[in-house]
């Protein structure tokens, strides 16, 4: 597997993990009525969002590289 393909697999895995996390929270498997759990979920979602920013800029940019 080439390094570029490996990077793409890692990028898609992070994106899929983010979407799975958000789906689990929105479906209701996580009780976000508890303030501590809601803060933790917000922290984790924020962390994953920060991780997604460079991935999206690298792989889904309009400009050719």
N, CA, C and O atoms as CSV, one atom per row, in Angstrom:
chain,resi,resn,atom,element,x,y,z
A,1,UNK,N,N,0.856,-1.168,0.000
A,1,UNK,CA,C,0.000,0.000,0.000
A,1,UNK,C,C,0.907,1.238,0.000
A,1,UNK,O,O,1.880,1.310,0.750
A,2,UNK,N,N,0.575,2.187,-0.838
A,2,UNK,CA,C,1.387,3.397,-0.943
A,2,UNK,C,C,1.126,4.313,0.254
A,2,UNK,O,O,0.087,4.205,0.905
A,3,UNK,N,N,2.063,5.207,0.539
A,3,UNK,CA,C,1.839,6.147,1.649
A,3,UNK,C,C,0.608,7.028,1.442
A,3,UNK,O,O,-0.086,7.359,2.404
A,4,UNK,N,N,0.338,7.403,0.216
A,4,UNK,CA,C,-0.841,8.232,-0.060
A,4,UNK,C,C,-2.131,7.453,0.216
A,4,UNK,O,O,-3.086,8.010,0.757
A,5,UNK,N,N,-2.164,6.191,-0.147
A,5,UNK,CA,C,-3.339,5.369,0.135
A,5,UNK,C,C,-3.500,5.153,1.628
A,5,UNK,O,O,-4.622,5.134,2.136
A,6,UNK,N,N,-2.389,4.989,2.338
A,6,UNK,CA,C,-2.447,4.832,3.792
A,6,UNK,C,C,-3.004,6.083,4.446
A,6,UNK,O,O,-3.835,5.997,5.350
A,7,UNK,N,N,-2.548,7.251,3.993
A,7,UNK,CA,C,-3.074,8.509,4.522
A,7,UNK,C,C,-4.566,8.640,4.246
A,7,UNK,O,O,-5.316,9.107,5.103
A,8,UNK,N,N,-4.996,8.236,3.073
A,8,UNK,CA,C,-6.413,8.324,2.731
A,8,UNK,C,C,-7.247,7.394,3.613
A,8,UNK,O,O,-8.340,7.768,4.039
A,9,UNK,N,N,-6.751,6.198,3.889
A,9,UNK,CA,C,-7.466,5.262,4.760
A,9,UNK,C,C,-7.575,5.828,6.174
A,9,UNK,O,O,-8.630,5.734,6.802
A,10,UNK,N,N,-6.495,6.413,6.672
A,10,UNK,CA,C,-6.533,7.014,8.006
A,10,UNK,C,C,-7.510,8.186,8.028
A,10,UNK,O,O,-8.280,8.332,8.978
A,11,UNK,N,N,-7.485,9.014,7.001
A,11,UNK,CA,C,-8.392,10.157,6.939
A,11,UNK,C,C,-9.851,9.707,6.917
A,11,UNK,O,O,-10.682,10.255,7.641
A,12,UNK,N,N,-10.159,8.731,6.106
A,12,UNK,CA,C,-11.535,8.240,6.033
A,12,UNK,C,C,-11.949,7.544,7.328
A,12,UNK,O,O,-13.121,7.592,7.701
A,13,UNK,N,N,-11.011,6.902,8.017
A,13,UNK,CA,C,-11.324,6.275,9.307
A,13,UNK,C,C,-11.666,7.319,10.361
A,13,UNK,O,O,-12.588,7.128,11.153
A,14,UNK,N,N,-10.924,8.419,10.372
A,14,UNK,CA,C,-11.210,9.492,11.336
A,14,UNK,C,C,-12.567,10.124,11.039
A,14,UNK,O,O,-13.335,10.403,11.960
A,15,UNK,N,N,-12.864,10.349,9.774
A,15,UNK,CA,C,-14.154,10.926,9.399
A,15,UNK,C,C,-15.286,9.972,9.763
A,15,UNK,O,O,-16.310,10.409,10.289
A,16,UNK,N,N,-15.123,8.689,9.497
A,16,UNK,CA,C,-16.150,7.703,9.843
A,16,UNK,C,C,-16.338,7.617,11.358
A,16,UNK,O,O,-17.466,7.484,11.833
A,17,UNK,N,N,-15.254,7.690,12.111
A,17,UNK,CA,C,-15.358,7.688,13.565
A,17,UNK,C,C,-16.105,8.895,14.088
A,17,UNK,O,O,-16.915,8.779,15.007
A,18,UNK,N,N,-15.838,10.056,13.508
A,18,UNK,CA,C,-16.555,11.272,13.901
A,18,UNK,C,C,-18.043,11.138,13.629
A,18,UNK,O,O,-18.869,11.452,14.486
A,19,UNK,N,N,-18.382,10.675,12.440
A,19,UNK,CA,C,-19.798,10.521,12.093
A,19,UNK,C,C,-20.477,9.480,12.978
A,19,UNK,O,O,-21.637,9.650,13.353
A,20,UNK,N,N,-19.773,8.411,13.313
A,20,UNK,CA,C,-20.340,7.392,14.201
A,20,UNK,C,C,-20.567,7.967,15.592
A,20,UNK,O,O,-21.599,7.702,16.209
A,21,UNK,N,N,-19.622,8.745,16.089
A,21,UNK,CA,C,-19.767,9.366,17.410
A,21,UNK,C,C,-20.963,10.306,17.454
A,21,UNK,O,O,-21.759,10.258,18.392
A,22,UNK,N,N,-21.092,11.151,16.455
A,22,UNK,CA,C,-22.211,12.090,16.417
A,22,UNK,C,C,-23.534,11.337,16.289
A,22,UNK,O,O,-24.523,11.713,16.918
A,23,UNK,N,N,-23.558,10.290,15.487
A,23,UNK,CA,C,-24.781,9.498,15.333
A,23,UNK,C,C,-25.172,8.830,16.648
A,23,UNK,O,O,-26.349,8.821,17.010
A,24,UNK,N,N,-24.208,8.276,17.359
A,24,UNK,CA,C,-24.494,7.635,18.643
A,24,UNK,C,C,-25.065,8.633,19.638
A,24,UNK,O,O,-25.994,8.314,20.381
A,25,UNK,N,N,-24.513,9.840,19.653
A,25,UNK,CA,C,-25.010,10.868,20.580
A,25,UNK,C,C,-26.410,11.299,20.180
A,25,UNK,O,O,-27.286,11.424,21.037
A,26,UNK,N,N,-26.634,11.529,18.892
A,26,UNK,CA,C,-27.928,12.032,18.452
A,26,UNK,C,C,-29.040,10.988,18.547
A,26,UNK,O,O,-30.199,11.341,18.767
A,27,UNK,N,N,-28.707,9.728,18.387
A,27,UNK,CA,C,-29.728,8.683,18.514
A,27,UNK,C,C,-30.197,8.563,19.953
A,27,UNK,O,O,-31.353,8.220,20.202
A,28,UNK,N,N,-29.321,8.839,20.896
A,28,UNK,CA,C,-29.730,8.828,22.289
A,28,UNK,C,C,-29.063,7.769,23.141
A,28,UNK,O,O,-29.517,7.499,24.253
A,29,UNK,N,N,-28.007,7.169,22.650
A,29,UNK,CA,C,-27.303,6.177,23.454
A,29,UNK,C,C,-26.521,6.808,24.594
A,29,UNK,O,O,-26.144,6.127,25.548
A,30,UNK,N,N,-26.278,8.115,24.496
A,30,UNK,CA,C,-25.547,8.846,25.526
A,30,UNK,C,C,-26.525,9.783,26.206
A,30,UNK,O,O,-27.227,10.544,25.540
A,31,UNK,N,N,-26.576,9.730,27.549
A,31,UNK,CA,C,-27.491,10.578,28.313
A,31,UNK,C,C,-26.845,11.941,28.505
A,31,UNK,O,O,-26.049,12.134,29.425
A,32,UNK,N,N,-27.192,12.895,27.627
A,32,UNK,CA,C,-26.580,14.213,27.714
A,32,UNK,C,C,-27.371,15.162,28.602
A,32,UNK,O,O,-27.079,16.357,28.643
A,33,UNK,N,N,-28.375,14.644,29.318
A,33,UNK,CA,C,-29.068,15.497,30.278
A,33,UNK,C,C,-28.208,15.707,31.518
A,33,UNK,O,O,-28.405,16.679,32.247
A,34,UNK,N,N,-27.267,14.816,31.764
A,34,UNK,CA,C,-26.306,14.984,32.854
A,34,UNK,C,C,-25.256,16.005,32.405
A,34,UNK,O,O,-24.621,15.802,31.370
A,35,UNK,N,N,-25.054,17.106,33.159
A,35,UNK,CA,C,-24.129,18.161,32.705
A,35,UNK,C,C,-22.687,17.689,32.515
A,35,UNK,O,O,-22.005,18.143,31.596
A,36,UNK,N,N,-22.220,16.790,33.368
A,36,UNK,CA,C,-20.844,16.322,33.221
A,36,UNK,C,C,-20.665,15.512,31.944
A,36,UNK,O,O,-19.665,15.660,31.242
A,37,UNK,N,N,-21.628,14.665,31.651
A,37,UNK,CA,C,-21.558,13.860,30.429
A,37,UNK,C,C,-21.694,14.762,29.203
A,37,UNK,O,O,-21.017,14.546,28.198
A,38,UNK,N,N,-22.562,15.767,29.280
A,38,UNK,CA,C,-22.726,16.690,28.155
A,38,UNK,C,C,-21.423,17.441,27.890
A,38,UNK,O,O,-21.060,17.653,26.733
A,39,UNK,N,N,-20.721,17.842,28.939
A,39,UNK,CA,C,-19.436,18.526,28.761
A,39,UNK,C,C,-18.410,17.587,28.142
A,39,UNK,O,O,-17.652,17.988,27.259
A,40,UNK,N,N,-18.381,16.349,28.598
A,40,UNK,CA,C,-17.442,15.380,28.054
A,40,UNK,C,C,-17.727,15.106,26.582
A,40,UNK,O,O,-16.800,15.034,25.774
A,41,UNK,N,N,-18.991,14.953,26.231
A,41,UNK,CA,C,-19.352,14.722,24.834
A,41,UNK,C,C,-18.969,15.930,23.992
A,41,UNK,O,O,-18.460,15.775,22.882
A,42,UNK,N,N,-19.207,17.123,24.505
A,42,UNK,CA,C,-18.813,18.329,23.785
A,42,UNK,C,C,-17.311,18.408,23.587
A,42,UNK,O,O,-16.839,18.812,22.525
A,43,UNK,N,N,-16.560,18.023,24.610
A,43,UNK,CA,C,-15.105,18.014,24.508
A,43,UNK,C,C,-14.633,17.029,23.446
A,43,UNK,O,O,-13.767,17.355,22.634
A,44,UNK,N,N,-15.197,15.831,23.452
A,44,UNK,CA,C,-14.783,14.800,22.497
A,44,UNK,C,C,-15.169,15.184,21.069
A,44,UNK,O,O,-14.377,15.010,20.143
A,45,UNK,N,N,-16.379,15.704,20.890
A,45,UNK,CA,C,-16.805,16.124,19.555
A,45,UNK,C,C,-15.947,17.294,19.073
A,45,UNK,O,O,-15.582,17.346,17.899
A,46,UNK,N,N,-15.621,18.229,19.964
A,46,UNK,CA,C,-14.751,19.338,19.593
A,46,UNK,C,C,-13.364,18.869,19.204
A,46,UNK,O,O,-12.773,19.389,18.257
A,47,UNK,N,N,-12.840,17.891,19.929
A,47,UNK,CA,C,-11.523,17.342,19.606
A,47,UNK,C,C,-11.533,16.679,18.231
A,47,UNK,O,O,-10.629,16.894,17.423
A,48,UNK,N,N,-12.560,15.873,17.973
A,48,UNK,CA,C,-12.652,15.228,16.666
A,48,UNK,C,C,-12.834,16.251,15.554
A,48,UNK,O,O,-12.300,16.074,14.460
A,49,UNK,N,N,-13.582,17.319,15.819
A,49,UNK,CA,C,-13.758,18.369,14.820
A,49,UNK,C,C,-12.424,19.034,14.506
A,49,UNK,O,O,-12.128,19.325,13.347
A,50,UNK,N,N,-11.620,19.275,15.538
A,50,UNK,CA,C,-10.298,19.861,15.310
A,50,UNK,C,C,-9.407,18.903,14.524
A,50,UNK,O,O,-8.591,19.343,13.714
A,51,UNK,N,N,-9.552,17.613,14.752
A,51,UNK,CA,C,-8.775,16.634,13.991
A,51,UNK,C,C,-9.220,16.585,12.528
A,51,UNK,O,O,-8.411,16.312,11.641
A,52,UNK,N,N,-10.497,16.847,12.278
A,52,UNK,CA,C,-11.018,16.765,10.916
A,52,UNK,C,C,-10.593,17.944,10.049
A,52,UNK,O,O,-10.499,17.807,8.830
A,53,UNK,N,N,-10.339,19.088,10.653
A,53,UNK,CA,C,-10.044,20.279,9.867
A,53,UNK,C,C,-8.861,20.088,8.919
A,53,UNK,O,O,-9.022,20.345,7.726
A,54,UNK,N,N,-7.683,19.653,9.370
A,54,UNK,CA,C,-6.593,19.463,8.397
A,54,UNK,C,C,-6.858,18.341,7.399
A,54,UNK,O,O,-6.397,18.401,6.260
A,55,UNK,N,N,-7.596,17.323,7.820
A,55,UNK,CA,C,-7.912,16.224,6.904
A,55,UNK,C,C,-8.798,16.720,5.776
A,55,UNK,O,O,-8.564,16.406,4.609
A,56,UNK,N,N,-9.806,17.490,6.121
A,56,UNK,CA,C,-10.714,18.011,5.100
A,56,UNK,C,C,-9.972,18.980,4.177
A,56,UNK,O,O,-10.183,18.969,2.965
A,57,UNK,N,N,-9.109,19.809,4.747
A,57,UNK,CA,C,-8.356,20.748,3.916
A,57,UNK,C,C,-7.391,20.005,2.987
A,57,UNK,O,O,-7.123,20.472,1.880
A,58,UNK,N,N,-6.880,18.884,3.412
A,58,UNK,CA,C,-5.909,18.147,2.595
A,58,UNK,C,C,-6.583,17.333,1.486
A,58,UNK,O,O,-6.136,17.349,0.340
A,59,UNK,N,N,-7.649,16.630,1.831
A,59,UNK,CA,C,-8.229,15.679,0.886
A,59,UNK,C,C,-9.439,16.193,0.122
A,59,UNK,O,O,-9.775,15.657,-0.933
A,60,UNK,N,N,-10.092,17.215,0.636
A,60,UNK,CA,C,-11.312,17.685,-0.014
A,60,UNK,C,C,-11.202,19.145,-0.411
A,60,UNK,O,O,-12.193,19.875,-0.401
A,61,UNK,N,N,-9.997,19.569,-0.760
A,61,UNK,CA,C,-9.763,20.939,-1.180
A,61,UNK,C,C,-10.074,21.072,-2.663
A,61,UNK,O,O,-9.854,20.132,-3.427
A,62,UNK,N,N,-10.579,22.221,-3.077
A,62,UNK,CA,C,-10.918,22.451,-4.477
A,62,UNK,C,C,-9.667,22.592,-5.345
A,62,UNK,O,O,-9.675,22.211,-6.516
A,63,UNK,N,N,-8.593,23.140,-4.771
A,63,UNK,CA,C,-7.379,23.374,-5.538
A,63,UNK,C,C,-6.636,22.060,-5.807
A,63,UNK,O,O,-6.536,21.215,-4.918
A,64,UNK,N,N,-6.123,21.885,-7.011
A,64,UNK,CA,C,-5.297,20.695,-7.258
A,64,UNK,C,C,-3.954,20.851,-6.552
A,64,UNK,O,O,-3.389,21.944,-6.505
A,65,UNK,N,N,-3.440,19.730,-5.994
A,65,UNK,CA,C,-2.152,19.792,-5.287
A,65,UNK,C,C,-1.045,19.217,-6.116
A,65,UNK,O,O,0.104,19.189,-5.676
